[in-house]
Amino acid sequence: MALSDSLTVLSILVAVIALLSEENRKLFLLKFDWRHWVGIGGVVFLIHIVLGFNWVLGHIPVFSVFAINGWPMPGTWAYLFTMGLLLYLFYKIAYSPFSPKKIEEVKALYRSLLLKNDGDKLVNAIQKYHLADVGDYLVQLKAIEESCRPAQMERLTPEDAIHRYPQIKEIRDREIAKLKSKTRLDYSAMVYKDIIQNHRFIEIAANTYPLVYVDIIKRLNTKGTADRRVVQTFYKSLVKNNHGQLGEELRSLHSRDFGHQFYVTDDQPLLFAIVDDLNVTIHNEVWKAFGDAAIEELKTKLNWGSLLMIEPPLGQHEDIEIWNSATKKTIVFFDCVVRKAIITQVKSNMHLYYCTDILRELTTPTLRYIHPGN
C-alpha cells in the first residue's frame, strides 16, 4: 500500500463525515473524546511511519528493531492498520454508545432538537442509542425500590414509618447513584428525565411514534416506578388526538365475543402495555387520562349541541364518527379494564369517579334544551 493510497482512503473517510447532516455529524463526533482522538492520531502516525519505513530506518536507527525477517512488508502493515482503523470507525459510527464524558453535550443536542420540533431525528436517536438501556434502567430501578421497601414497612405505624423513611431514602439514593455510575445507565437516566418525561416530547411521540413509549410504560408497574404524569399525558394525547392505532385496537377489542372483550394480546401494543398487567393502570391511574379526555369532549359537544354519541343515526359514516369520539373510546377502555379486574380479582374502583362524571355531563339541562320534547 503506497502513501497515496492511504491518503486517498483517509480523504474519502473525511469527505463522508463532512457530507453528513449537521445533527448526524454531531452525534458521530459525540462518540469520541480526547482519548479516542489521541488513539486515532497515533494509528495514522503509525501508518505513515510504516509507509516511509525505509526512510525512517535510514534516519532513525532505533526502528531497526521492527525489521524482522519473514514479517510482512511495510506496505502490507500499512494496509492492515488502515483497514483496522476503518473497521474501528465503522463500529463507532454504527454501534458504539456515546462517550461517557460527553453526556452534557448529548443532553444539549437533544434539547436543541426538541426546541426545533425535530421529532424524527430525536426519536431515531432515542430508539437507536438509548431505548433498550432505558428499559434496563427501569428494571434495575424497580429492583432498588423493592429492596429498599421491606415487607414489614407495610405493618408499621405512621409514626414509625416516618422515622424509618430517612434511612430508607439514604439507602435508595446510594443505590441509585451506583446505578447511574454505569456509563450506559447514566445516559439512560438522563434520557428518561430530560426527554422521556418532557411534555413536548410526549406530545410528539404520541402522535407520530407511540410505540417508543410502549416498552417503557410496561415497566412502570409498581408504586416506586410509576410515573403518572408521563403515562396519563401520553394516553390522553392519544385519545384527544384520535390516534388511529389506539382507535383500531379498541374497535377490534369491542368487536370480539362478549366473554373475550377483556383479552388483550401483544398485537395490540398500546392497550397491551396497560391492560396485560393491571398494576400499570392502577399505579399510574391510566383511567384518568381516558376519563378526562371524555369529560372535556362531552362538555364541548353539549355546548355545541352535538349529540352524536348519545343518539347516533344509522349508517357507516355515523359509526366512524362514533369511534372518533373520546367518549366511546373511554367507555370501551373502562369496560375492558373492569372485566379484566373482575376476572383477575383485582379490587379497584378506578372507573367509578369518571363514570359518574360522564353520566352527570349526559344529564345536564343542556340535553333538555336540545331535545325539548324529551
Secondary structure, 3 states (H helix, E strand, C coil): CCHHHHHHHHHHHHHHHHHCCHHHHHHHHCCCCHHHHHHHHHHHHHHHHHHCHHHHHHHCHHHHHHCCCCCCCHHHHHHHHHHHHHHHHHHHHHCCCCCHHHHHHHHHHHHHHHHCCCHHHHHHHHHHHCHHHHHHHHHHHHHHHHHCCCHHHHHCCHHHHHHHHHHHHHHHHHHHHHHHCCHHHHHHHHHHHHHHCCHHHHHHHHHHCHHHCHHHHHCCCCCCCCCHHHHHHHHHHHHHCCCHHHHHHHHHHHCCCHHHCCCCCCCCHHHHHHHCCHHHHHHHCHHHHHHHHHHHHHHHHHHHCCCCCCCCCCCHHHHHHHHCCHHHHHHHHHHHHHHHHHHCCCCCCCCHHHHHHHHHHHCCHHHHHHCCCC
